[in-house]
Amino acid sequence: MARPILRLATRFTRRTRATAWAIAFACMVLVGAMSLADGLADGIGSVADRIGSGPAVYIQGNELLASAIDPGALPNVTGAFVAMRAHAAILEINGLALSVSVVALESYQGGIGTIVFPEGPRNVSLDVGLREQIEAESGMPVATSGNVSLFGLHLTDLPIVAPPPTRPDLFPDNWAYVRPDLLIAMNATQGGPVQAILADAPLDPAVLASLRLAEAGIPTPRTVVALTPEAALKALDEIGYPAVLKPPVGSWGRLMAKVDDREEAEQIIEHKTALGSTNHSIFYVQEYIEKPERDLRVFIVGDAIVAAMYRYSKDWRTNAARGGSP
């Protein structure tokens, strides 16, 4: 399996959560990864601690599946959002037994939850990618019924219905959707809590750029967005030294550091943490790419290259603001 080009290391605190809106979940669904460099463990209490006063979209991988937000607190959350329940399950269909993510969505507006999809209480909606996988592996059209094993229970003859009518662009296309009622009826303790709260929110420019490139299938240096010093150090260790550490917002090559070893990483991160601003609390870690004292900048509009230039510099940064010359 190809390694993810963008993963997220997350631990939310009152200092980091505002800037971290929307990043983690977007990364998770983009790469489809079920692992992460660091998680939401330790010190996370109420829904208010996680959400603050604004929208939040968060959690990837195993931490998503392990998260448990009390659904009784959801009516107190302001604004419009979607409560998502997500669990690993086994789907039996067309003679296959597939590991799938079973997801249930509930829309909230003004503290009131609404479930609109799927319509039937036992219906299972298979998205297009999952349907293609089933047809490719079985050599048959997707059956009209199937079995699901979840929470130690085995439900049989569940109606299989059409893919969801709409889906956010960054959602993977291989999920199976059910109603929250079904999960709660199967096991109120495990199926009742919500795993994530999803709401529209802006991404930081550097993170957004990485997401767009990854979504388009354009190769980029390996990237991790970390929200804690511990996660940043772990990301640097995993990517390997030298690596590049920079803030998620900025230009002209400012506040960037080429980190050559673990000791240097600890010193730089300690210094950034002491500065205390939000911009120093988000760590954008990238693989360092060796280059022959120059880079190549290409501007593309549509499918056409409209301009290109080499920029030369003895420094590892070739930004014009740092002395790079054409």
N, C-alpha and C positions, 0 to 999 in steps of 0.2 A: 504494500500500500504506500502511495506517495505521502511523504510527510507534509503536514499542513504548512502553508506559507504564512499563515497568520493565526496566532493563538492568543488567548487573553489570560493573564494572571490577575485574579481579582480578590481583594479583601476590602470591603467597604468600611469607611470610617466617616465621621462627620466632616472631616476635612476633604476627603476625596470623592464623596458620593456625587456632589453637584456636577463636577467635571466628567464623571464617569457615566452619566446618563447614556443609555442606548448602546454603549460600546460592547459590553460583554455578550449579550444575546446575539447581536449582529455577527460577531466573530464566530460564535458557536454554530449558528445555522449556516454561515458561509462555508466553513471548512468541514462541517459535519463531524467534528472531532468529539470524542467522548472522554477526553482527558484534558488536564490543564496543569499549568506550572504551579499554581497555588490556588487556594480556594477561599470560600466565604466562612471558613471555620473560625472559631474563637471570637467572643465578644459581640456576636450579632444577636440582638434580643428581639425587640418587638418589630412589627411592620414599620412603625414610625422610624426606627433606627435605620432601616434599610431604604426607606423611600424618601424621608425628609419631607419637604413641602412641595416638591415638584415631581414630574414624571420620571419613571425609571424603567429601564429595560436592562435586565442583567442576568448573569449566571450562565456559565457554560459547563458542559461535560458532566462528570460525575457529581459535581456540586449541584447542578440543576436537579438531577434525580434525587439527591439527598436533601434538598431544601424542603422545608415544610412551613408554609405561612398559614396562620390561623385564618380560615375563611370568614370567621365571625368578625374579623377586623376590617374586611374589605369595604363594607358600606361606609366606613369612616374615612376612607381615602378619597381625597378630592380629585376632581377632573375625570376625564374619560380614559379608560384603560381596559385591557383585556387580561383576565386572570387565566393562567395556563396551568393545567395539570399535565404532567408528562411522566410516563413510566415505561420501563423496558418490559416487553412481553414476547410471547411466542405466538405467531399466527400460523394456523394450519389451513392450507387451501391448495387446491389442485394437486394434492398428493405431496405437498412440500411442507416443511416446518421451518419457518423463517423467524429470525430475531428481528423485531421491529420496535419502533418507538410509538407507543399509543398516546395520543394527545387529545385533551379536551379543553375547549376554549369557551369562556363566558365573558361577554361584554358588559362593562359597567359604565353607567352614566348617572351622575347625581346620586351615587350610592346604591343604585338599583341594578341588579344583575339580570341579563337576558341571555338565554340560550337559543340560538336559531339554527344550529347545524350540528350534527345531522338531525333530521326530523324525528325519525322513529326512535323509541327508547332503547332498542337493542341494535340499531343500525351501526355498521362499521364502514366508514368512508375511506377508500384507499386512494391515495394521491397518484398522479400519473406516473411518477418514477417507480413507485412500488408496483403498480400494475404492469409496467413494462418489464420489471424484473421477474415477476411471477410468470408472465407469458413467455419470456425468453427461457427460463429455467424449466418450465413444465411443458412447453410446446403446445399449450392450449389456451383458449380465452379464459379470462378470470371468471371463476365460478360465482354463482349468485349467493352462496352462503359459505361460511367458514367457521373455524373454532379459534378461540383466543384463550391462552393460559396466562393468568396474571394473579398476583397475590395468593398463589397457591391454589387457585380455583381454575376450573376448566369449563368454559362456556362453549356450548355447541350450537350449531345451526344458527349462527348470527347472520342476519341479512347483510350482504355486501352491496353497498350503494356507490353512486358516482363520486368522483373526486370533489373536493370542496369548490364551491363556485368562485371564490376569490382566495388569494393567498398573498401575503406580503412577499415582495421580490426576493428577500433574503432567506425566507423559509426554505428548507430542503423539500424536495418533491417526493420523498419516500416515507412519509409518515402515514400512520393509520389514525383516523379521527373518530372519536366516540363522544357521546354526551357526558358531561360531568355526573349526571344522575346515575349512569351505569357504573362508573368507578366507585361512587359513594355507596351504591347498593351492594357492590361486591365486597367492599371492605371500608367502612367509614373511617377507620383509624388511618389506613394508608391511602385510600382514595379521596378522602375529604380535603386534606391540606392542599394548598396551591403551591406549585413549584416556582412560578415566576409571575411577575406583573409586567405587562408590556404596554408601552405608551410611546407616542411619537416624541422625539427629542433630537436636537442637533448633535452631530458628531464633530469632534475636533478635526480640523482640516487634514492634518497628517494621517490620522487614523482613517478618515473618509477616503483619502487618496489610496491608501493601501487596500481598503475594502474594494474600491472600484477596480483597481488593477487586478486584484485576485478574482473578482467576479468575472472579469473579462478574460481570465486565463492567461494574463501577461506575467511572465516570470519576474519575480522581484527578490531582493535579498530576504532571507528569513527574518520575520518580524514578530516581536512579542510586545504587547502593551501591558505594563505592570502597574498596579495601583498601590503597591507597598514596597518599601525597601527590600524586604525579604524576598518578595516575588521577583524584583528586579535582579537581585543577585543570583537567584536560581535561574532566571532566564539567561543571564550572561554566561553562567557556567554551562548551560545546555547548548547555547549557540556556539560558544567557544571564543577564545581570545586570539587576536584582538577583535573587539566588537565596537559598535558605535552606540553611544548613549546620548539621547537628545530629548527636548521637551516636545509635546505633541503639537504645540503652536509656536510658530516662529519663522524666520527667514534669514537670508544673508549668512547662514552658517553660524549664527550666534547660539551660545549656550550648548554647543555640541562638544562631545568629548570622545576621543579615540581611547578606548580602555584596553590596556595591554595585558593585564593580569588581574587576579582576584584581589590582591592587596590594593591596587589602584582603584578597582571598582568599589571596594568598601569605603575608601577615602572620599571618592567623588560623591557617592550616594549619601554618606554621612553629611557632607557639606551641603548638598541639595536639600536634605531633610531639615537641616538647621535653618535654612533660609525660610522655610515654612509656607511659601505661597503655593497656591493650587497648581500653578504651572510647574513647580518643582516637585510636586507630589505625584505626578503621572510620569512614568518612565517609559519612553519609547525606545526599545532596544532593537538594534538591527545588526545583521551579519555584516562584517567589514569585507569589502571587495577590493582586492589589490588591483591597481591600475598604473599604467606607465606615465605618471606625472601629468595626466590629462584625463578629462572626461569628454563625453560626446553628448550634447544636448540637442534633441530633435523635437520639433514642433509639428504635430499632426492635426489636421482638420479633416474629420471624416476618415477617408482612406488615403488622403493625399499628404505627403510630406511637404510642408510649405517653407520650412527653414531648418537649418542644422548648423552646428558650430562645435569646434573643439575648444576647450578651455584648459589652459596649461597652468600648472603651479607646482612649486617644490613642496608646498604644504599638502597634507592629505585631503584638505578641503580645496576644491577648485572654484568656489564661488567667486564671482567678480568682486564682491564686497570684501573678500579676503585676499585680494591680490591676484586672482585668476585672470589670465589674459587670453584673448582669442588667438 
